[in-house]
Amino acid sequence: MGLDPERDSAVEVLHEGRWLPGTLLHAYRRREDGRWRGIVRYTADVGEQYEQSRDQDEIRPASAAPPWPLT
């Protein structure tokens, strides 16, 4: 995955099929399966701000995405 929840705070969050910039506030491991979840804060649109727990598959390092759409 390439994300170190102890070090990386600039992330991207998967929201309704698109990756949006966000901030990783806290990360924790689930006892059941050892996977981690992160508390993230991000804005989807004007007036749409979120702060929620998301699965590790829905969070990636901000640098993982290209700076513009590739055509």
N, C-alpha and C positions, 0 to 999 in steps of 0.2 A: 504494500500500500504506500509506503514511503512517508507516512505522516507520523511524527513523534509527538503524541499528545502532551508530553511533558515540556516540549520546547517550542512547537509551532503554534502560533496564535492566529496568524493570517491563513485562512482556509477558504474553500469554496464549499457550498452546501447545495445538495441536489434538492430542488424545489420545483415540483410539477414539471419534471422533465428537463429542466435547465439548471446549469451550475451558476450559482450567485455568490459574490464575495461575502465573506462573513468573518466572524471572530470566534475562535474556540475559547470559551471561558473556563471550562473544567472538563476533565475526562475521567472515566471510571470503568473498571472491568466488571462484567457480570459474572457472578459465581457459577451460574448454570453451565455456561459454555466457554468461558474465558475470553469472549469477545468484548470489545470496549464500546462504549457509547460516549458521546460528547455533548456537553451543553453548549449550544452555539447561538450567536446573535447575528441576525442578518435582516436586510430590507429587500422585499420582493418588488415593491412598487411604492409610489408616493402614498404614504399613510398605512402601508402594510409592513409593519416591523414585527419580527418574531424573535423569541428567545425560548428555545425548546431543546429537548433531548433527542438526539438523532443517532442512528446506528452507524458503525464505522464505515459501512459501504456507501453512506450518504454524505461523507465528509472526505475531502481530499486537500492536500497542500495547495495553497494559492498558486504556486509556481508550476503546478502540473498541467495547467491549461495554457494553450497558446494565447497571446495577447489580443488576437483578432481571429475571426472565423477563417478557416482555411478553405479555399475554393478549388 
